[in-house]
Amino acid sequence: MIEMVTSKSLGVKVPLHEAESTRKKLIELRMLDQKRKIKRMGGYAFLPVTRVPKGFSIVETDFEEVEEKKSFKEKLREILPAGKTITSYDIIGDIAVIEIPQGLEEYERRIAELLLSSHKHIRSVYEKKGEVEGLERVRTLKFLTGEDNPKTIHKEHGILLKLDISKVYFSPRLSYERERVLKQVKDGEVIVDLFAGVGPFSILLAKYRRVKVYAIDINPYAYEYLKENIRINKVANKVIPLLGDCRELAPRNIADRVIMNLPKSAHEFLDLSFQVVKEGIIHFYSISPKQDLYSRQIELIREIGRKTEKEVNILGKRIVRPYSPYNYHIVIDIGVK
Ligand SMILES: C[S@@+](CC[C@H](N)C(=O)[O-])C[C@H]1O[C@@H](n2cnc3c(N)ncnc32)[C@H](O)[C@@H]1O
């Protein structure tokens, strides 16, 4: 049931055909009461006013009040204990994935329902349960509200990514990083995406550049979505999907660019990336503590450079995003000759 709140107030009464010009006039005079709705009845319009304007017919009547539109954050404040809030949620396609902080577990359902009702484009709400885990880097999720369907289509930089959030890794928080890499890529490059997932890097680069991309993933679900995403984004002539372990499948001595987005254990594959690159750039992702963001990784990079007798240049380094309270997801761009 929709509750209609009305209250008595002064209004200007004009014939219906004068309603629009009168509304404009009252706005100009700063006398239109914007907290109440204009009423039309019996061939007349009644315009609520905050003060009595000269030269108009004034009546006292009931006006419906304009619903106050509150933001999600404001509504959240009303249901949570003072000083508490939720700090983060991701939107993947039409699914929201939220983190419920410790101590707010009893509010999880109400928070989820609020999220659903405040965002028209959200269909389902899931909760993150623990870290991304295992070889496939998938996170355990708990369904909270809406439609229990973890499949969606995410749009990013003009490409479409079909995926199932319960079966594959995907993070919208890497969107800027993907665009950063895209800006470096030149037509004609051969790229090897060692940990391609459903293809957010591979497909983006193929969509906007004349390149050849080898996209490898060990997770069969990710591989199926990768193939589907290649098809729907019409990049089949540029991206070669490969299912399996990149150690076995990655072509050697071929790449102008290697992407290594497996931050928890990319260091174990750094030697491989040096075999894959011909002369070019390796985007090496890692997780580092706040107090020592890059030095351990740079030491390892230089060591592998020495062993493989390749010239190494650190072309750039940056924080991609916070990973946990004390750790950051970082990237180092390595130039190899
Ligand atoms: C952190 S996810 C990144 C996926 C994708 N690049 C993205 O940004 O969404 C890492 C991916 O590496 C895959 N993976 C892990 N070990 C692998 C291996 N040895 N060979 C190929 N893929 C692997 C996982 O299945 C997972 O999809």
The ligand as an SDF file (V2000), in Angstrom:
LIG
                    3D

 27 29  0  0  0  0  0  0  0  0999 V2000
   43.1010  -13.4850   -9.9610 C   0  0  0  0  0  0  0  0  0  0  0  0
   42.3220  -14.3550  -11.2810 S   0  0  0  0  0  0  0  0  0  0  0  0
   42.4970  -13.1680  -12.5950 C   0  0  0  0  0  0  0  0  0  0  0  0
   41.5580  -13.3760  -13.7300 C   0  0  0  0  0  0  0  0  0  0  0  0
   41.5170  -12.2130  -14.7310 C   0  0  0  0  0  0  0  0  0  0  0  0
   42.8340  -11.8830  -15.2380 N   0  0  0  0  0  0  0  0  0  0  0  0
   40.8340  -10.9870  -14.1540 C   0  0  0  0  0  0  0  0  0  0  0  0
   41.4960   -9.9440  -14.0290 O   0  0  0  0  0  0  0  0  0  0  0  0
   39.6460  -11.0650  -13.8270 O   0  0  0  0  0  0  0  0  0  0  0  0
   43.5500  -15.5660  -11.6410 C   0  0  0  0  0  0  0  0  0  0  0  0
   43.1260  -16.6240  -12.6560 C   0  0  0  0  0  0  0  0  0  0  0  0
   44.2530  -17.4780  -12.8860 O   0  0  0  0  0  0  0  0  0  0  0  0
   43.7990  -18.7920  -13.0840 C   0  0  0  0  0  0  0  0  0  0  0  0
   44.9660  -19.6910  -12.8120 N   0  0  0  0  0  0  0  0  0  0  0  0
   45.5180  -20.0120  -11.6270 C   0  0  0  0  0  0  0  0  0  0  0  0
   46.5930  -20.7940  -11.8070 N   0  0  0  0  0  0  0  0  0  0  0  0
   46.7470  -20.9500  -13.1480 C   0  0  0  0  0  0  0  0  0  0  0  0
   47.6860  -21.6340  -13.9640 C   0  0  0  0  0  0  0  0  0  0  0  0
   48.6860  -22.3200  -13.4330 N   0  0  0  0  0  0  0  0  0  0  0  0
   47.5460  -21.5620  -15.3130 N   0  0  0  0  0  0  0  0  0  0  0  0
   46.5470  -20.8580  -15.8730 C   0  0  0  0  0  0  0  0  0  0  0  0
   45.6020  -20.1900  -15.1300 N   0  0  0  0  0  0  0  0  0  0  0  0
   45.7020  -20.2380  -13.8030 C   0  0  0  0  0  0  0  0  0  0  0  0
   42.6200  -18.9350  -12.1560 C   0  0  0  0  0  0  0  0  0  0  0  0
   41.7540  -19.9380  -12.5820 O   0  0  0  0  0  0  0  0  0  0  0  0
   41.9980  -17.5220  -12.2070 C   0  0  0  0  0  0  0  0  0  0  0  0
   40.9680  -17.4590  -13.1550 O   0  0  0  0  0  0  0  0  0  0  0  0
  1  2  1  0
  2  3  1  0
  2 10  1  0
  3  4  1  0
  4  5  1  0
  5  6  1  0
  5  7  1  0
  7  8  2  0
  7  9  1  0
 10 11  1  0
 11 12  1  0
 11 26  1  0
 12 13  1  0
 13 14  1  0
 13 24  1  0
 14 15  1  0
 14 23  1  0
 15 16  2  0
 16 17  1  0
 17 18  1  0
 17 23  2  0
 18 19  1  0
 18 20  2  0
 20 21  1  0
 21 22  2  0
 22 23  1  0
 24 25  1  0
 24 26  1  0
 26 27  1  0
M  CHG  2   2   1   9  -1
M  END
$$$$
